[in-house]
Amino acid sequence: MGKSLEEINHTVSFDAEANAFRKFIMYLGPGLLVAVGYMDPGNWITSMSGGAQYGYILLFVILLSSLSAMLLQSMCARLGIASGMDLAQVTEEISNHVLGKVAWLLAELAIMATDIAEVIGSAIALNLLFNIPLWLGVTITVLDVLLLLTIIKLGFRKIEAIVGVLILTVLMIFIFEVYLSSPEASSIFAGFIPHSEIVTNKGALYIALGIIGATIMPHNLYLHSSIVQSRNYERTDSGKKSAIKYATIDSNIQLSIAFVINCLILVLGAASFFGNHEQLGRFFDLYHALQQSHIGGAVGGGIMSTLFAVALLASGQNSTITGTLSGQIVMEGFLKIKLSPIVRRLLTRGIAVIPVFLCLWLYGSSESKIEDMLILTQVFLSIALPFSIIPLIIATNNPKIMGESFVNKRWVSRVSWLLAVVLSVLNIYLIFGTISEFM
C-alpha cells in the first residue's frame, strides 16, 4: 500500500538526538492543522446558539467533547505512526467491499458538510465586512482554491505556521471580546457541571449534538492519522514511541487552545443574549448586537463587531486548508485515486456550494435559513462520527496493524467504545424524536 499523502510523508526534519524541547518544536504543527477543525464556523454557530438559548450549561458539553477529542486524536496519531497507514487506508483494509464503500461515502459527505459550513461562514463574514451579497460571497469562496495553490507551494511547515498565526488571531480577538462583555465568573464555572436539561430538553440536546459534531469532526480523524507521518522520525519501535509522545503533546496543547476558543464563543453568546433575546445568537445577530453595544466606549461596539467578522473570515479560510488535505486522504485511502489538490478542491467546493445556492434561491437572502443550514451540517457530522470512530477503535486494538507495543491500553479501549456507544444512542434518540414530530 502506498504512503499516505506521499508528497509530504517523511519530509519534515526530526532530529532524534535533539533535546526534549527541540524535539517538541520540531513536532509542533500537525496538532495545529487538526485544531482548526475544532474552531471552524460550524463550532461558532452551535456554540453561540447554545449560549444564547441555554446560557452556560452547554460548557459541560464542550468540555466533554474536547476531552473525547483529545483521546480520539491521540489514537489517530498512534495509528498513523505505528502502522504507517492513515485511517482511510486502514478502514479500507479491514472492511469488506460494501462496508468500505459506505465508510468512504460517509467520509466524503462529512467533508462536504464541513465545506458547506466554511462556505457559509466565509460568505457571512464578507457580507458583514464589505456588505457583499450572500450569493456573491458564496461565489467568491470558490476562488479560495487560488489561495490554497499559493500556500501549498510554500511547503508543509509554512502551512503550519500560517495556520498557527490565524488561530492566535482568533484566540486574541475572543479573549478581548469576552473581557469587554464582562460575563459572570460564577455562572461560567457552574456551566462546567453536568445539567439534566442537556438530555431532557430536546432543543438543548439538538444543539449539544451539534456541538459534538462540530468539535469531534470525522475528517479530523483521517487528517491526523496521515499528517503525523510528515515528520522524518526513525521508523523503528523507539523512533515511533518518541514520535507518538511528541505528537500527543502537540495535539493536546492545540486542542486545549481550541477548547478555550469554543468556550469563549459560547460565553460571548450567553453574555450577549441569554435571558434577554434567546432567539438570537446567530452570526448576524451577534454582529449587530456587538455593533450597537456601548461596551468599551463610543467606538467599542464598532471595533468588537469588526473584529468578530475578521475572526470569522480567518476561521473559514483556515479550514479550507485542512478540508482539502482530508479530501485527498479519504480519496487516496479508500479509492486509491490521486488527484491534484487543486482539482480535488474545485470538485469538493463545487459540490458544497450547490445546496447553499439552492437555499439562497428558495429563501432569498434569509439570514436565519442559511444559518439553520449551517447548524444542520454539524448535526450530520455528529451522526456520521461513529462510522469513523468504530474503525479507529478496531484498528488500534489490532496488534497485526499496530504491533504489540502500540495497541490501545485497556482503559483507552473501554472509554473509546463507551464514547462510540453513547454517541450512537444519542443520535438514534434525536433522529426518532425528530421524525415523531412530523408523524
C-alpha positions as CSV (number, residue, x, y, z in Angstrom):
1,M,0.0,0.0,0.0
2,G,1.3,3.5,-0.9
3,K,2.2,6.1,1.6
4,S,-0.4,8.5,2.9
5,L,-0.1,11.9,1.3
6,E,3.1,10.8,-0.3
7,E,4.1,14.3,-1.3
8,I,4.6,15.4,2.4
9,N,5.2,12.0,4.0
10,H,8.6,11.9,5.8
11,T,9.5,15.3,4.5
12,V,9.8,17.5,7.7
13,S,13.1,17.1,9.6
14,F,13.1,15.4,13.0
15,D,16.4,15.1,14.9
16,A,16.3,12.0,17.2
17,E,19.4,13.3,19.0
18,A,17.9,16.7,20.0
19,N,16.9,17.6,23.5
20,A,13.2,17.2,24.6
21,F,12.4,20.9,23.9
22,R,13.8,20.9,20.4
23,K,12.0,17.7,19.6
24,F,8.8,19.2,20.7
25,I,9.3,22.3,18.5
26,M,10.2,20.1,15.5
27,Y,6.9,18.1,16.0
28,L,4.8,21.2,16.7
29,G,2.4,21.6,13.7
30,P,0.2,18.7,12.9
31,G,-1.9,19.4,16.0
32,L,-2.4,23.0,14.7
33,L,-4.0,21.7,11.5
34,V,-6.2,19.3,13.5
35,A,-7.2,22.0,15.9
36,V,-8.5,24.2,13.0
37,G,-11.4,21.8,12.6
38,Y,-12.4,22.3,16.2
39,M,-12.9,26.1,15.8
40,D,-14.4,26.4,12.3
41,P,-17.7,28.3,11.6
42,G,-19.7,25.2,12.5
43,N,-18.3,25.4,16.0
44,W,-19.2,29.1,16.2
45,I,-22.8,28.8,15.2
46,T,-23.5,25.9,17.5
47,S,-21.7,27.4,20.5
48,M,-23.2,30.8,20.1
49,S,-26.7,29.4,19.6
50,G,-26.2,27.2,22.7
51,G,-25.1,30.1,24.8
52,A,-27.9,32.4,23.6
53,Q,-30.7,29.8,24.2
54,Y,-29.4,27.9,27.2
55,G,-26.9,30.1,28.9
56,Y,-23.7,28.4,30.2
57,I,-25.0,24.9,30.7
58,L,-23.5,23.6,27.4
59,L,-20.0,24.5,28.5
60,F,-20.0,21.0,30.0
61,V,-20.7,19.5,26.5
62,I,-17.7,21.5,25.1
63,L,-15.5,20.2,27.9
64,L,-16.6,16.6,27.5
65,S,-16.3,16.9,23.7
66,S,-12.8,18.3,24.0
67,L,-11.6,15.6,26.3
68,S,-13.1,13.0,24.0
69,A,-11.4,14.7,21.0
70,M,-8.0,14.6,22.8
71,L,-8.4,10.8,23.3
72,L,-9.5,10.1,19.8
73,Q,-6.9,12.3,18.2
74,S,-4.1,10.7,20.2
75,M,-5.4,7.3,19.0
76,C,-5.2,8.7,15.4
77,A,-1.6,9.9,15.9
78,R,-0.6,6.5,17.3
79,L,-2.4,4.7,14.4
80,G,-0.6,6.7,11.8
81,I,2.9,6.5,13.3
82,A,2.7,2.8,14.5
83,S,1.1,1.4,11.3
84,G,2.4,3.7,8.7
85,M,-1.2,4.0,7.3
86,D,-3.9,6.6,7.8
87,L,-7.4,5.8,9.0
88,A,-8.9,5.7,5.4
89,Q,-6.3,3.1,4.3
90,V,-6.8,1.0,7.5
91,T,-10.6,1.2,7.2
92,E,-10.4,0.0,3.6
93,E,-8.2,-2.8,4.6
94,I,-10.3,-4.2,7.5
95,S,-13.7,-3.7,5.8
96,N,-15.4,-5.8,3.1
97,H,-16.2,-4.1,-0.2
98,V,-19.7,-2.9,0.7
99,L,-18.7,-1.5,4.2
100,G,-15.6,0.1,2.7
101,K,-17.7,2.0,0.2
102,V,-20.3,3.0,2.8
103,A,-17.5,4.3,5.0
104,W,-16.0,6.2,2.1
105,L,-19.3,7.8,1.1
106,L,-20.0,8.9,4.7
107,A,-16.5,10.4,5.0
108,E,-17.0,12.3,1.7
109,L,-20.4,13.6,2.9
110,A,-18.8,14.6,6.2
111,I,-16.1,16.6,4.4
112,M,-18.8,18.2,2.2
113,A,-20.8,19.1,5.3
114,T,-17.7,20.7,6.7
115,D,-17.1,22.6,3.5
116,I,-20.7,23.9,3.5
117,A,-20.1,25.4,6.9
118,E,-16.9,27.0,5.7
119,V,-18.7,28.4,2.6
120,I,-21.5,29.9,4.7
121,G,-19.1,31.3,7.4
122,S,-16.9,33.0,4.9
123,A,-19.8,34.4,2.8
124,I,-21.4,35.8,6.0
125,A,-18.1,37.3,7.1
126,L,-17.7,39.0,3.6
127,N,-21.3,40.3,3.9
128,L,-20.7,41.7,7.4
129,L,-17.3,43.3,6.5
130,F,-18.0,44.6,3.0
131,N,-21.7,44.3,2.5
132,I,-21.2,41.8,-0.3
133,P,-24.5,39.9,-1.1
134,L,-24.5,36.3,0.3
135,W,-24.8,34.8,-3.2
136,L,-21.8,36.7,-4.4
137,G,-19.9,35.8,-1.2
138,V,-20.6,32.1,-1.8
139,T,-19.3,32.5,-5.4
140,I,-16.1,34.2,-4.1
141,T,-15.4,31.3,-1.7
142,V,-14.9,29.1,-4.8
143,L,-11.9,31.2,-5.7
144,D,-10.1,30.3,-2.4
145,V,-8.6,27.5,-4.5
146,L,-6.1,30.1,-5.8
147,L,-5.2,30.9,-2.2
148,L,-4.7,27.2,-1.5
149,L,-2.4,26.8,-4.6
150,T,-0.2,29.6,-3.3
151,I,0.0,28.2,0.2
152,I,0.8,24.7,-0.9
153,K,3.8,25.9,-2.9
154,L,5.3,27.4,0.3
155,G,5.8,23.9,1.9
156,F,4.1,22.0,4.6
157,R,6.0,23.7,7.5
158,K,5.0,27.1,6.2
159,I,1.3,25.9,6.0
160,E,1.5,25.0,9.7
161,A,3.0,28.4,10.6
162,I,0.3,30.3,8.7
163,V,-2.5,28.3,10.3
164,G,-0.9,28.9,13.8
165,V,-0.9,32.7,13.2
166,L,-4.6,32.6,12.2
167,I,-5.5,30.6,15.2
168,L,-3.7,33.0,17.5
169,T,-5.6,35.9,15.8
170,V,-8.9,34.3,16.5
171,L,-7.9,33.5,20.1
172,M,-6.8,37.0,20.9
173,I,-10.0,38.5,19.4
174,F,-12.3,36.4,21.5
175,I,-10.3,37.0,24.7
176,F,-10.7,40.7,24.1
177,E,-14.4,40.5,23.3
178,V,-15.3,38.3,26.2
179,Y,-13.3,40.6,28.5
180,L,-15.3,43.6,27.3
181,S,-18.6,41.7,27.7
182,S,-17.9,41.1,31.4
183,P,-19.7,37.7,32.0
184,E,-20.3,36.4,35.5
185,A,-17.5,34.1,36.5
186,S,-19.7,32.1,38.9
187,S,-22.1,31.3,36.0
188,I,-19.2,30.2,33.8
189,F,-17.8,27.8,36.4
190,A,-21.3,26.4,37.0
191,G,-21.6,25.7,33.3
192,F,-18.9,23.0,33.5
193,I,-21.1,21.0,35.9
194,P,-23.5,18.5,34.2
195,H,-27.1,19.6,33.9
196,S,-30.0,17.1,33.3
197,E,-31.6,19.7,31.0
198,I,-29.0,18.9,28.3
199,V,-30.6,15.5,27.8
200,T,-34.3,16.2,28.9
201,N,-34.6,19.3,26.8
202,K,-34.8,18.3,23.1
203,G,-33.7,21.7,21.9
204,A,-30.7,21.6,24.2
205,L,-29.9,18.0,23.1
206,Y,-30.1,19.1,19.4
207,I,-27.6,21.9,20.0
208,A,-25.4,19.6,22.2
209,L,-25.2,17.1,19.4
210,G,-24.3,19.9,17.0
211,I,-21.5,21.0,19.3
212,I,-20.2,17.4,19.5
213,G,-20.4,17.1,15.7
214,A,-18.6,20.4,15.3
215,T,-16.0,19.5,17.9
216,I,-15.1,15.9,17.1
217,M,-15.2,16.1,13.3
218,P,-14.9,12.9,11.3
219,H,-12.5,14.4,8.7
220,N,-10.0,15.3,11.5
221,L,-9.6,11.6,12.4
222,Y,-8.5,10.9,8.8
223,L,-6.4,14.0,8.7
224,H,-4.4,13.5,11.9
225,S,-3.6,9.9,11.2
226,S,-1.9,11.0,7.9
227,I,-0.1,14.3,8.6
228,V,1.7,12.9,11.7
229,Q,3.7,10.9,9.2
230,S,5.1,14.1,7.7
231,R,7.9,14.1,10.3
232,N,11.2,12.3,9.4
233,Y,11.3,10.2,12.6
234,E,13.1,6.8,12.6
235,R,10.7,4.1,11.6
236,T,11.8,1.8,14.5
237,D,9.9,1.0,17.7
238,S,11.9,3.5,19.7
239,G,11.6,6.1,17.0
240,K,7.9,5.6,16.8
241,K,7.4,5.8,20.6
242,S,9.2,9.1,20.6
243,A,7.2,10.4,17.7
244,I,3.9,9.3,19.4
245,K,4.9,11.0,22.6
246,Y,5.5,14.4,20.9
247,A,2.6,14.1,18.5
248,T,0.3,13.6,21.5
249,I,1.7,16.5,23.4
250,D,1.3,18.7,20.3
251,S,-2.3,17.6,19.7
252,N,-3.3,18.1,23.4
253,I,-1.9,21.6,23.5
254,Q,-3.6,22.7,20.3
255,L,-6.9,21.1,21.3
256,S,-6.7,22.9,24.6
257,I,-6.5,26.2,22.7
258,A,-9.5,25.1,20.6
259,F,-11.4,24.3,23.8
260,V,-10.7,27.7,25.2
261,I,-11.8,29.4,22.0
262,N,-15.1,27.4,21.8
263,C,-15.8,28.2,25.5
264,L,-15.2,31.9,24.8
265,I,-17.6,31.8,21.8
266,L,-20.3,30.2,24.0
267,V,-19.7,32.6,26.8
268,L,-19.9,35.6,24.4
269,G,-23.2,34.3,23.1
270,A,-24.6,33.7,26.6
271,A,-23.4,37.1,28.0
272,S,-24.8,38.9,25.0
273,F,-28.2,37.2,24.6
274,F,-29.3,34.7,27.3
275,G,-32.2,36.0,29.4
276,N,-32.7,38.9,27.0
277,H,-33.0,37.7,23.4
278,E,-32.7,34.0,23.5
279,Q,-34.0,33.6,20.0
280,L,-30.9,35.4,18.8
281,G,-27.3,34.1,18.9
282,R,-26.5,33.7,15.2
283,F,-23.7,35.4,13.3
284,F,-25.8,38.3,12.0
285,D,-27.5,38.7,15.4
286,L,-24.2,38.8,17.4
287,Y,-22.5,41.1,14.9
288,H,-25.3,43.7,15.0
289,A,-25.6,43.4,18.8
290,L,-21.9,44.0,19.1
291,Q,-22.1,46.9,16.7
292,Q,-24.7,48.6,18.7
293,S,-23.0,47.8,22.0
294,H,-21.5,50.6,24.1
295,I,-19.0,48.3,25.7
296,G,-15.6,49.8,25.5
297,G,-16.8,53.3,24.9
298,A,-18.4,55.1,21.9
299,V,-16.4,53.2,19.3
300,G,-16.1,50.0,21.2
301,G,-19.1,48.4,19.5
302,G,-17.8,49.1,16.1
303,I,-14.4,47.6,16.9
304,M,-15.9,44.5,18.5
305,S,-18.2,43.8,15.6
306,T,-15.4,44.3,13.0
307,L,-13.0,42.0,14.9
308,F,-15.7,39.4,15.2
309,A,-16.2,39.4,11.4
310,V,-12.5,39.3,10.8
311,A,-12.1,36.3,13.1
312,L,-15.0,34.5,11.3
313,L,-13.3,35.1,7.9
314,A,-10.0,33.9,9.2
315,S,-11.6,30.8,10.7
316,G,-13.4,29.9,7.4
317,Q,-10.2,30.3,5.3
318,N,-8.2,28.4,7.9
319,S,-10.5,25.4,7.5
320,T,-10.0,25.5,3.7
321,I,-6.5,24.0,4.0
322,T,-7.4,21.1,6.3
323,G,-10.6,20.3,4.3
324,T,-8.6,19.9,1.1
325,L,-5.9,17.7,2.8
326,S,-8.7,15.5,4.3
327,G,-10.3,15.1,1.0
328,Q,-7.1,13.9,-0.6
329,I,-6.5,11.4,2.3
330,V,-10.0,9.9,2.0
331,M,-10.0,9.6,-1.8
332,E,-6.4,8.1,-1.9
333,G,-7.0,5.8,1.1
334,F,-10.4,4.4,0.1
335,L,-10.4,4.6,-3.7
336,K,-6.6,4.7,-4.3
337,I,-7.3,7.6,-6.7
338,K,-4.8,10.5,-6.6
339,L,-6.0,14.0,-7.7
340,S,-4.1,17.2,-7.5
341,P,-5.0,19.4,-4.5
342,I,-6.5,22.0,-6.9
343,V,-8.7,19.6,-8.8
344,R,-9.8,18.0,-5.5
345,R,-10.6,21.4,-4.0
346,L,-12.6,22.5,-7.0
347,L,-14.6,19.3,-7.0
348,T,-15.4,19.4,-3.3
349,R,-16.1,23.1,-3.2
350,G,-18.2,22.9,-6.4
351,I,-20.4,20.3,-4.8
352,A,-20.6,22.1,-1.5
353,V,-21.9,25.4,-2.9
354,I,-24.9,23.7,-4.7
355,P,-27.0,23.2,-1.5
356,V,-26.0,26.7,-0.3
357,F,-27.1,28.3,-3.6
358,L,-30.3,26.2,-3.5
359,C,-31.1,27.5,0.0
360,L,-30.5,31.1,-1.2
361,W,-32.7,30.5,-4.2
362,L,-35.6,29.1,-2.2
363,Y,-35.4,31.6,0.7
364,G,-33.7,34.6,-0.8
365,S,-31.1,36.1,1.4
366,S,-32.8,34.8,4.5
367,E,-30.2,35.1,7.3
368,S,-31.9,32.6,9.6
369,K,-32.4,29.9,6.9
370,I,-28.8,30.0,5.8
371,E,-27.6,29.7,9.4
372,D,-30.1,26.9,10.1
373,M,-28.4,25.0,7.3
374,L,-25.1,25.5,9.0
375,I,-26.3,24.0,12.2
376,L,-27.8,21.1,10.3
377,T,-24.4,20.3,8.8
378,Q,-23.0,20.0,12.3
379,V,-25.7,17.6,13.5
380,F,-25.0,15.5,10.4
381,L,-21.3,15.4,11.4
382,S,-22.3,14.0,14.8
383,I,-24.4,11.3,13.1
384,A,-21.5,10.3,10.8
385,L,-18.9,10.3,13.6
386,P,-19.4,6.7,14.9
387,F,-18.7,5.4,11.4
388,S,-15.2,6.9,11.7
389,I,-14.7,6.2,15.4
390,I,-15.5,2.4,15.3
391,P,-12.9,1.5,12.6
392,L,-10.4,3.6,14.5
393,I,-11.0,1.6,17.7
394,I,-10.9,-1.7,15.9
395,A,-7.7,-0.8,14.2
396,T,-5.9,0.5,17.2
397,N,-6.8,-2.6,19.2
398,N,-5.4,-4.9,16.5
399,P,-1.7,-5.9,17.1
400,K,-1.4,-7.1,13.5
401,I,-1.9,-3.5,12.4
402,M,-0.3,-1.6,15.3
403,G,2.3,-4.0,16.6
404,E,2.2,-5.5,20.1
405,S,3.8,-2.4,21.6
406,F,1.3,0.2,20.3
407,V,-2.1,-1.3,20.7
408,N,-4.6,0.6,22.9
409,K,-4.3,0.3,26.7
410,R,-7.3,-1.4,28.3
411,W,-8.8,1.9,29.6
412,V,-8.4,3.6,26.3
413,S,-10.3,0.8,24.5
414,R,-13.1,0.8,27.1
415,V,-13.5,4.6,27.1
416,S,-13.5,4.9,23.3
417,W,-16.0,2.1,22.9
418,L,-18.2,3.8,25.6
419,L,-17.9,7.0,23.7
420,A,-19.0,5.4,20.4
421,V,-22.0,3.7,22.0
422,V,-23.2,6.8,23.9
423,L,-22.9,8.9,20.8
424,S,-24.8,6.4,18.7
425,V,-27.6,6.1,21.2
426,L,-28.0,9.9,21.5
427,N,-28.1,10.1,17.7
428,I,-30.8,7.5,17.4
429,Y,-32.8,9.2,20.2
430,L,-32.5,12.5,18.3
431,I,-33.5,11.1,14.9
432,F,-36.6,9.3,16.2
433,G,-37.6,12.3,18.2
434,T,-37.3,14.5,15.2
435,I,-39.3,12.0,13.0
436,S,-42.0,11.7,15.6
437,E,-42.7,15.5,15.3
438,F,-43.8,15.0,11.7
439,M,-45.9,11.9,12.3
